Amino acid sequence: MVDELECVASVLLAIVFGRLVGGQHIAWAAFAGYMVMRGHVADSLRRGLLRITGTVGGAMLGWAHLELLGTGPVRSAVALAAVGGVTLYAALTTKRSYAWLFVGLTFAAVVLDRVEHPDAPVVAQALVRVKEVVAGTLACVLVSALSTMTLRRRWPGPRKPDPKAEGWRPEAARHAAQAAIALATLPLIRLVWPLPELAQAAVAIMAVMMVPVGGIGASGLRPVSRRIGLRVAGCAAGAAVAAAFLLVSRGSPAVLIAGTMVGVILGRHIENGASSVAYAGTQFVLAVLVALVPDDYANPDLSGAWGRLAATLIGLCLIEPVLVAWHVLAPRRAPASADVRSEPGEV
């Protein structure tokens, strides 16, 4: 319960900070406030610094690419494949996996935002992503510090060990290459279909590919498909709860905030459970925040939320055929041994 209340407080404060810094995707700031939270301020701070470091690195890399090479669909596809593949491999195998994951995610977001909005200034696109993550992380660390000095003295949270470096893992390289293929299709698809919120599709692709290296197996189809199923189920359940609050709220900020609080508590409760569907709880919260956190409570326009959820589903639909094709065409190998990482790089 303490953890759930910490998450609620962090999300609400992240929304405030996101508005103060001029964020354009306040739900992303709120989700950063949710995901960084851990049971001790030292763990929250470490995770927050990794998220900020990765975001800044990805934004700078995206800015450099756009300034030097522009936004041609083929160039964007090659860049997304190269950077996405390399950073996902690093996220799967290195000690600072969470930072590497956000280098790739932020690079993809900056490039795809530019593809979708070619007239927007590059620096502003990159900077807004950084500001949103910093706002959410700062909110989380403040709440976590206050809780560590008060509630956590009586109800301490478990500490999280650092992930271990894996060294060279060919199955992880193959896995990252599969994600790179799916990422490369996004700017090419836009040539024939004006898909909105392309960045959300890239986030979905990289997120579901973050599985323990030892569990990838011969193709990655089984663990990733299970992860996709949990992501879809969690998002669907969260969207259903959010839809109920949207129908009742009629744009009322008080009802939207109440729905956000309820959704965060329910999702975190599922995530903290010992069941095999804990990952669905994270996606439940993601859907609730995307749907119920508008960029401006004074003039809530929630139509874009459904576009972001639709883009998430499209991203999942792009990665699955790649995995199926590899599973069918690749030579069979002996299954890899089980491997459990202490802190998987969630999004």
C-alpha positions as CSV (number, residue, x, y, z in Angstrom):
1,M,0.0,0.0,0.0
2,V,2.8,2.4,0.8
3,D,4.3,1.7,-2.6
4,E,1.0,2.4,-4.3
5,L,0.5,5.7,-2.5
6,E,4.1,6.7,-3.4
7,C,3.3,6.1,-7.0
8,V,0.0,8.1,-6.9
9,A,1.8,11.1,-5.3
10,S,4.7,10.8,-7.7
11,V,2.4,10.8,-10.8
12,L,0.3,13.7,-9.6
13,L,3.4,15.8,-8.8
14,A,4.9,14.8,-12.2
15,I,1.8,16.1,-13.9
16,V,2.3,19.5,-12.1
17,F,6.0,19.6,-13.0
18,G,5.3,18.6,-16.6
19,R,3.0,21.5,-16.9
20,L,5.4,23.9,-15.3
21,V,8.3,23.0,-17.7
22,G,6.0,23.3,-20.7
23,G,5.8,19.6,-21.6
24,Q,3.8,18.6,-24.7
25,H,3.1,15.0,-23.6
26,I,2.3,15.3,-19.9
27,A,1.3,11.7,-19.8
28,W,4.9,10.8,-20.6
29,A,6.1,12.9,-17.6
30,A,3.5,11.1,-15.4
31,F,4.7,7.7,-16.6
32,A,8.3,8.6,-15.9
33,G,7.2,9.5,-12.3
34,Y,5.5,6.1,-12.1
35,M,8.3,3.9,-13.5
36,V,11.2,5.5,-11.6
37,M,9.6,4.9,-8.2
38,R,11.3,2.2,-6.0
39,G,11.1,1.4,-2.3
40,H,14.1,3.4,-1.3
41,V,15.2,6.8,-2.5
42,A,18.7,5.5,-3.4
43,D,17.1,3.1,-5.9
44,S,14.7,5.7,-7.2
45,L,17.5,8.2,-7.7
46,R,19.7,5.7,-9.5
47,R,16.9,4.7,-11.8
48,G,16.0,8.3,-12.4
49,L,19.5,9.3,-13.3
50,L,19.8,6.4,-15.8
51,R,16.5,7.4,-17.4
52,I,17.6,11.0,-17.7
53,T,21.0,10.1,-18.9
54,G,19.6,7.9,-21.6
55,T,17.0,10.4,-22.6
56,V,19.6,13.2,-22.9
57,G,21.9,10.9,-24.9
58,G,19.1,9.8,-27.3
59,A,17.9,13.4,-27.8
60,M,21.4,14.6,-28.7
61,L,21.9,11.7,-31.0
62,G,18.5,12.3,-32.7
63,W,19.3,16.0,-33.0
64,A,22.7,15.3,-34.6
65,H,21.1,12.8,-37.1
66,L,18.4,15.2,-38.1
67,E,20.8,18.1,-38.5
68,L,23.3,16.1,-40.6
69,L,21.2,13.7,-42.6
70,G,17.6,15.1,-42.5
71,T,14.3,13.1,-42.4
72,G,14.3,11.2,-45.7
73,P,12.3,8.0,-45.2
74,V,15.2,5.7,-46.2
75,R,17.7,7.6,-44.1
76,S,15.4,7.6,-41.2
77,A,14.7,3.8,-41.6
78,V,18.5,3.0,-41.7
79,A,19.1,5.3,-38.6
80,L,16.3,3.7,-36.6
81,A,17.5,0.2,-37.4
82,A,21.1,1.0,-36.6
83,V,20.6,3.0,-33.4
84,G,17.6,0.9,-32.2
85,G,19.4,-2.4,-32.8
86,V,22.7,-1.3,-31.0
87,T,21.0,0.3,-28.0
88,L,18.6,-2.7,-27.6
89,Y,21.5,-5.1,-27.6
90,A,23.3,-2.9,-25.0
91,A,20.0,-2.8,-22.9
92,L,19.9,-6.6,-23.0
93,T,23.5,-7.2,-22.0
94,T,25.1,-4.3,-20.2
95,K,25.0,-3.2,-16.6
96,R,23.4,0.2,-17.4
97,S,20.6,-1.4,-19.4
98,Y,18.0,1.2,-18.4
99,A,20.0,4.1,-19.7
100,W,20.8,2.3,-23.0
101,L,17.1,1.5,-23.5
102,F,16.2,5.2,-23.2
103,V,18.9,6.2,-25.6
104,G,17.2,4.1,-28.3
105,L,13.7,5.1,-27.3
106,T,14.4,8.8,-27.2
107,F,16.3,8.7,-30.5
108,A,13.4,7.0,-32.2
109,A,10.9,9.5,-30.6
110,V,12.9,12.5,-31.9
111,V,13.4,11.1,-35.4
112,L,9.8,9.9,-35.7
113,D,8.3,13.1,-34.3
114,R,10.3,15.0,-37.0
115,V,9.0,12.6,-39.7
116,E,5.4,13.2,-38.5
117,H,5.9,17.0,-38.1
118,P,8.6,18.0,-40.6
119,D,8.2,21.8,-39.9
120,A,8.7,21.6,-36.2
121,P,12.1,22.8,-34.9
122,V,14.6,20.0,-34.2
123,V,15.9,21.4,-30.9
124,A,12.4,22.0,-29.5
125,Q,11.5,18.4,-30.4
126,A,14.5,17.0,-28.6
127,L,14.3,19.4,-25.6
128,V,10.7,18.7,-24.9
129,R,11.4,14.9,-24.4
130,V,14.2,15.7,-22.0
131,K,12.0,18.2,-20.0
132,E,9.2,15.7,-19.6
133,V,11.5,12.9,-18.3
134,V,13.3,15.3,-16.0
135,A,10.0,16.6,-14.6
136,G,8.7,13.1,-13.9
137,T,12.0,11.9,-12.4
138,L,12.3,14.9,-10.2
139,A,8.8,14.4,-8.9
140,C,9.5,10.8,-8.2
141,V,12.8,11.4,-6.3
142,L,11.2,14.1,-4.1
143,V,8.3,11.8,-3.2
144,S,10.6,8.8,-2.7
145,A,13.0,10.9,-0.4
146,L,10.1,12.1,1.7
147,S,8.7,8.6,2.0
148,T,12.1,7.1,2.8
149,M,12.4,9.5,5.7
150,T,8.9,8.9,7.0
151,L,6.7,5.9,6.0
152,R,9.6,3.7,4.9
153,R,11.2,3.8,8.3
154,R,8.3,1.7,9.5
155,W,7.6,-0.2,6.2
156,P,10.9,-0.4,4.4
157,G,10.9,-1.4,0.7
158,P,13.1,-4.1,-0.8
159,R,16.4,-2.9,-2.3
160,K,17.1,-3.8,-5.9
161,P,20.5,-5.2,-6.9
162,D,22.2,-3.9,-10.0
163,P,21.9,-5.8,-13.3
164,K,24.9,-7.9,-14.3
165,A,26.8,-7.4,-17.5
166,E,26.4,-10.4,-19.9
167,G,29.3,-10.0,-22.3
168,W,28.9,-11.1,-25.9
169,R,25.6,-12.9,-26.5
170,P,24.8,-13.8,-30.1
171,E,21.2,-14.6,-29.3
172,A,20.8,-11.0,-28.0
173,A,22.4,-9.6,-31.1
174,R,19.9,-11.6,-33.3
175,H,17.1,-10.4,-31.1
176,A,18.2,-6.8,-31.4
177,A,18.4,-7.2,-35.2
178,Q,14.8,-8.4,-35.3
179,A,13.7,-5.3,-33.5
180,A,15.8,-3.2,-35.9
181,I,13.9,-4.6,-38.8
182,A,10.5,-3.7,-37.3
183,L,11.7,-0.2,-36.3
184,A,12.9,0.5,-39.9
185,T,9.5,-0.1,-41.3
186,L,7.9,2.8,-39.4
187,P,9.1,5.7,-41.6
188,L,8.5,3.6,-44.7
189,I,4.9,2.8,-43.7
190,R,4.2,6.5,-43.4
191,L,4.9,6.9,-47.1
192,V,1.6,5.2,-47.8
193,W,-0.3,5.6,-44.5
194,P,-0.2,8.8,-42.4
195,L,0.0,6.9,-39.1
196,P,-0.2,9.3,-36.1
197,E,2.0,9.0,-33.0
198,L,4.7,7.0,-34.7
199,A,6.9,7.3,-31.6
200,Q,4.5,5.2,-29.5
201,A,4.9,2.4,-32.0
202,A,8.7,2.5,-31.6
203,V,8.4,2.4,-27.8
204,A,6.1,-0.6,-28.0
205,I,8.5,-2.5,-30.3
206,M,11.5,-2.0,-28.0
207,A,9.6,-2.5,-24.8
208,V,8.3,-6.0,-25.7
209,M,11.7,-7.1,-26.9
210,M,13.2,-6.5,-23.4
211,V,13.2,-10.1,-22.2
212,P,15.9,-11.9,-20.2
213,V,18.7,-12.9,-22.5
214,G,18.7,-16.5,-21.4
215,G,15.0,-16.9,-22.2
216,I,15.2,-15.7,-25.8
217,G,15.6,-19.2,-27.2
218,A,15.9,-20.0,-30.9
219,S,13.8,-17.1,-32.2
220,G,12.4,-15.0,-29.4
221,L,8.9,-15.8,-30.6
222,R,7.6,-17.4,-27.4
223,P,8.7,-15.0,-24.7
224,V,8.0,-11.9,-26.8
225,S,4.6,-13.2,-27.9
226,R,3.7,-13.8,-24.2
227,R,4.9,-10.3,-23.4
228,I,2.8,-8.9,-26.3
229,G,-0.2,-10.7,-25.0
230,L,0.3,-9.2,-21.5
231,R,0.8,-5.8,-22.9
232,V,-2.3,-5.9,-25.0
233,A,-4.4,-7.3,-22.1
234,G,-3.1,-4.7,-19.7
235,C,-3.6,-1.9,-22.1
236,A,-7.1,-3.1,-23.0
237,A,-8.1,-3.3,-19.3
238,G,-6.6,0.1,-18.6
239,A,-8.3,1.6,-21.6
240,A,-11.7,0.1,-20.4
241,V,-11.3,1.7,-17.0
242,A,-10.2,5.0,-18.5
243,A,-13.1,5.0,-20.9
244,A,-15.5,4.6,-18.0
245,F,-14.0,7.6,-16.3
246,L,-14.0,9.6,-19.5
247,L,-17.7,9.0,-20.0
248,V,-18.5,10.1,-16.5
249,S,-16.1,13.1,-16.4
250,R,-17.3,15.0,-19.5
251,G,-14.0,16.9,-19.3
252,S,-14.1,17.5,-15.5
253,P,-10.4,17.7,-14.3
254,A,-11.5,16.4,-10.8
255,V,-12.9,13.2,-12.3
256,L,-10.0,12.7,-14.6
257,I,-7.5,13.1,-11.7
258,A,-9.6,10.7,-9.6
259,G,-9.6,8.1,-12.4
260,T,-5.8,8.6,-12.7
261,M,-5.3,7.8,-9.0
262,V,-7.6,4.8,-9.1
263,G,-5.8,3.5,-12.2
264,V,-2.3,3.9,-10.7
265,I,-3.3,2.1,-7.6
266,L,-4.9,-0.8,-9.4
267,G,-2.1,-1.2,-11.9
268,R,0.6,-1.0,-9.3
269,H,-1.2,-3.6,-7.2
270,I,-1.2,-6.0,-10.2
271,E,2.5,-5.2,-10.9
272,N,3.5,-5.9,-7.3
273,G,1.8,-9.3,-7.2
274,A,3.7,-12.5,-7.4
275,S,1.6,-13.7,-10.4
276,S,2.9,-14.3,-13.9
277,V,0.8,-11.4,-15.2
278,A,2.6,-8.7,-13.2
279,Y,3.8,-7.1,-16.5
280,A,0.2,-6.4,-17.5
281,G,-0.1,-4.1,-14.5
282,T,2.5,-1.8,-15.9
283,Q,0.6,-1.6,-19.2
284,F,-2.6,-1.0,-17.3
285,V,-1.1,2.1,-15.8
286,L,0.3,3.2,-19.2
287,A,-3.1,3.1,-20.8
288,V,-4.8,4.9,-17.9
289,L,-2.2,7.7,-18.0
290,V,-2.3,8.1,-21.8
291,A,-6.0,8.2,-21.8
292,L,-6.7,10.3,-18.6
293,V,-3.8,12.7,-18.5
294,P,-4.4,15.5,-21.0
295,D,-1.8,18.0,-22.0
296,D,-4.0,20.8,-20.6
297,Y,-6.6,20.2,-18.0
298,A,-8.2,23.6,-18.7
299,N,-8.9,22.4,-22.3
300,P,-8.8,18.7,-22.2
301,D,-8.5,17.2,-25.7
302,L,-8.2,13.4,-25.2
303,S,-8.6,12.4,-28.8
304,G,-4.9,12.0,-29.2
305,A,-4.8,9.5,-26.4
306,W,-6.6,6.9,-28.5
307,G,-4.2,7.6,-31.4
308,R,-1.3,6.8,-29.0
309,L,-2.9,3.5,-27.9
310,A,-3.6,2.6,-31.6
311,A,0.1,3.3,-32.5
312,T,1.1,1.0,-29.6
313,L,-1.0,-1.8,-31.1
314,I,0.5,-1.2,-34.6
315,G,4.0,-1.4,-33.2
316,L,3.1,-4.8,-31.7
317,C,1.6,-5.9,-35.0
318,L,4.9,-5.0,-36.8
319,I,7.3,-7.0,-34.5
320,E,5.3,-10.2,-34.4
321,P,5.6,-11.1,-38.2
322,V,9.4,-10.6,-37.9
323,L,9.6,-13.0,-35.0
324,V,7.3,-15.5,-36.8
325,A,9.3,-15.4,-40.0
326,W,12.6,-16.0,-38.1
327,H,11.0,-18.8,-36.1
328,V,9.9,-20.5,-39.3
329,L,13.0,-19.9,-41.4
330,A,15.9,-20.1,-38.9
331,P,17.6,-23.4,-38.2
332,R,16.6,-24.9,-34.9
333,R,18.9,-24.6,-31.9
334,A,18.9,-26.1,-28.5
335,P,16.9,-23.9,-26.1
336,A,19.0,-21.5,-24.0
337,S,19.2,-21.9,-20.2
338,A,17.0,-19.8,-18.0
339,D,18.3,-16.4,-17.1
340,V,16.9,-13.9,-14.6
341,R,18.1,-10.3,-14.6
342,S,17.7,-8.4,-11.4
343,E,16.3,-5.2,-12.9
344,P,14.9,-5.6,-16.5
345,G,14.7,-2.3,-18.4
346,E,11.0,-1.6,-18.4
347,V,9.4,1.3,-20.1
